[in-house]
């Protein structure tokens, strides 16, 4: 078999031509954009079908982080850049550090802004990062649109050798690397609008899965009360206003009172919320929140807010 034939045999669905877009270059802008967005609509269905395996991966991520481990994203190209984006947005949203989620992009930080796609061909680089940077309680999640990227394969192989939980997020239902994953999330999005351009449907599918994975993990770890992010870092005026707004929405307090309690709580939305819901002073609310810390095993109240309020309510009886 020729070397060219070997390369052609590596094709995945994302490399096939899309018969619905073969006339793409003949279309006016209105039809062109409509065709692209029509193709994107199918991504939602493909991702929704992965809800059950995604939930199983979430539980493993929750268990790992609760035990002091880290979730490592490993990817190249678009897949890796999306992983970096997801990990980078968690600290300000949920007030967590890179010890919760961290991302490794083939080619390093420079590859985030300057394409260096050749870096994805080194399985040894992927294996080395896992050997050097992953601990015994960590989870390794590989991202590869084709499901065969050597850099990702090296990382998953090394993770398996260390006995770590592994996962693969890909856009190829027949992804070869799936055999290395405890959790295989293989989105069947079909051929791209532009053949092989996996920044399109494949990238959208991966972004949706990453959004759901990290958000669900944070919720299960007690970083929200209802749908409010109670550990958010209020680092600018917009976020400070959001902090007060969330307290008003959750407690029904007047904005001025909510702002006063938040200030007394030194910016802790969590403590201020307990105080407002329980009608308690901030010092007592702080003690109650500390006595009922976040716990993913606490059914229906992983954040501990309801438990802290109940503690204060019972103490007044």
N, C-alpha and C positions, 0 to 999 in steps of 0.2 A: 504494500500500500504506500502511495506517495505521501510526502509530508503534507502536501496541500490537501489531499483527501482526508488525512488524519485530522487536520484543522477543521475541515468542513463537517466532519462527523461530530464535532464538539457542539454543534448548533443546538440551541434551545428554542422553545416557542417564541421567545423575544427576538430571535434572529430571523424568523420567518417573515415573508412578505404578507402584508395585510391586504386581502383582495378588495376590501371596502375603501382603500385609500390609494389605489394604484393610479388614480387620476389626480392626485393631490396637487401637482404642480400646474394643473390647468384651471384650478378653481379661483374665483374672485375671493377677496378677503372674507366676505360674509359667509359664503359657503365653506370656506376653508376652516374658519374658527368653529362653525357649527359642527363640522365633521369631527374635529379634534375633541370638542366637548362631548359629543355623542359617544365617542369611544371611551372617554373618561368615565362616563356614567356607569359602564359595566364593571368598573373597578370596585364599586361599593358592594355589589352582589358577591363578587369573588372574595372580598375580605370578610364579609359577614358570615360566610360559610366556615370560617376558621375560628369562630367564637369559642367553641369548646376546647380545642388545643391551646388557644391563646389563654384561656382562663387557667388551664393547668400550668402553663408557664408562669403566669402571674403568681400563683401560689408558691411555686418554687423560688421565685425572686423574692417574695415576701419573707419566706422562711430563711433564705440566705442572708438578707439584709438584717433581719431581726436577730440573727445569730452572729452578726458582726462581719458578714461577708459583703462582697461587692459584685454588682452586675457589670460585666465587661461586654461592650459592643465591639465587634471586630468587622471591619469592612474596607472596601476599596471603591474608588470612584464615587458615583452618585450615592451608592448604598452607604459607604463610609461617611460621606459628608452629611447625609441625613441623620446618621447615628450621632455624629458630633453635635449637630443642631439639637437633637432631642436631649442629649445629656447636658448640654450647656444651658438649656432653659429650665432645668429642674431646680438648681440652687435658688434663683430669685423667686420662683413660684412656690416652692415648698420648703425653703430654708434648709436644704440639705447640701452636703458637700460631695466631692467626687468619690467618697468612700461608699456612696450608695450606687450611683451609676457613673461609669466612665466610658469614654469611647476611644478606640484606637483606629486610626486611619492609615492605610498603606501609603508610605511616602512621607508620613509625618505631617506636622501642622502646615507646612508650605503647600501640601497637596489640597488643602482646603480651598485655596484661592487660585492655585496654578496647577492645572491638570498634570498629573504624573502617573498616567495609567499603567506604565510598565512595572510599577512597584507591586502590582497585584499578582505578578507571576512568581513571587518568591514565597514558597511554602515555608521555607526555613525561617524567614522573618516573622511570619505569623506564629510559628511554633515557639520561637525565641521569646516573643513578648509574653506568651502564656507561661512559659517556664520561669521567666524572670519577674513577672508582675502579678501573677494570680496566686491567691492563697487557697487554703484547703476548703474554705466555705463559700467560694465564689461560684458564680454562674457565668458561662461564656456563651454569648449569642453571636453567631456569625450572620452577616448580611451579604447576600450575593444574588443579584437579579437572576443570573444564569444558574445559580446553585452549584457552581463548579470552580469558583475562583481559587487558585492555589493558596494565596495568602490566607484566606478564610479556612480552607481545608487544613492547612498546617496548624492553625490555631485550634481548630476543633479536635484534630488528632492529638495534639499535646494536652488539651483539656481532658480528653478521654483517658489518656495515660495517667493523668493526675487524679482521676476519679471524680472530676467535677461534673456538675449538671451542664448539659450543652443544649443549644437550640440553633435552628437555622431558619432564617426568614428569606424566602426566595420567591421568584415569579416563574418557576419552572416546576410543574407537577411531578416531573421525573428527575428532580435535582439529584445528581450523583452524591452530593455531600449529605443528603438526608440520612444516609446510613450512619453518619457520625453524630447524629442529633437525638437527644432524648425527646425533644419537642421539634417537630418539623412543621413549620407554617409556610405552606407552598401555595401562594396565590395564583390561581389560573386566570391570568388577565389576557392571555392570547397575544397575538402579534401586535407590535407597536404601530402607531400611526405612521411614523417614519421608521423604517425597518432598522431594528437594532438600537434605537434611541431609548435606552432603558431609564433615562431621566423622566420619561413620560409616564405611561401607565404603571410600569413596574415600580418606578420611584414613588408614584402616588400611593400605590398599595403598601409599600414599605413604610411610608410616612404615616399612613393611617394605622398600621399595626403598631408602630413605635409609639404613637400618641396614646393608643388604647393600653398598651403594655405598661408604659411608665406611669400613666395617670391612674390606672387601676391599682398598680402596686402602691403608689403613694396614698391612695384612698384607704387601701387595706392596712397600711402602716399607721393610719390615724392622722393623716396630714390635712383632713378636711372635716368640717362639721356640716352635715347635709351636703350641699354642693358648694360650700364656701371654703376657700383656702386659708385656714386659720393660722398657718405658720408663715405666710407670705412675708418677704422682706419689703417693707415700705420704704424704698430708697429714693423716691421722688414724689413730687406733689400729687401726681395722678394716683400713685399707689397709696399715699397717705389718705387721700379722699376715698379711695376704694375701701380702705380699712374701716373707716367710719361708716361708710355705706353698708358694708357687710354686717357690722354690729347692729345697725338700725334694722336691717332686713331680718336678722336672726332673732333679735330681742324685742323689737317694737319700740325701743327707746328713742327719745328725741335726739336729733343729731348733735345738739350742743352737749347733752349729757353723755352720749356715747363717746364724743371726742374727749371730754374731761376724764372719763374712766380710762380710756385708752392711754391718755397721757400719764395718769397715775400708775397705770400698769407698765409704764416705760416702753410703750409700743407693742406689747405682747397682745395680739388679738385673742389668743387662747385664754389668757388670764382675764382680760377685759370681758370676754364673752361669758365666762363662768360667773363673774361678778354680776353682770347685768341679768343673766337668766335666773340666778339664785337670789337676786336682790341683796347681795352681800358686799361687804367692804373688800377692797382690793387685796389687802394682806391675807384675809381669810380665803379669798378665791385663789390666790397664788399657792397657798398651802394645800388646798383641796385639789388643784390641778396637779401638783407635785405628787400627791398621794394616789391619784388615779391617772398615771401617765398613759400614753398611747400603748395599746396592746392589741395586735391583730387577732389574738385568740378571744377577745371580748366580743362576743356576737352582738351585732347591732349597734355597737358603740366603740369602734376601734380607737377613736380619738380620746375617749375617756371624758368628754365634756358632760354627757348625761350623768355619768357616774359621779363626777365631781359635784355637779349641781345637786344630785340626790344626797350626797354626803353632807353638804351644807344645809340642805332642807331638813334632814333627819336630826342634825345637831341642834337645830332651833326648837325641836319638839320637846 
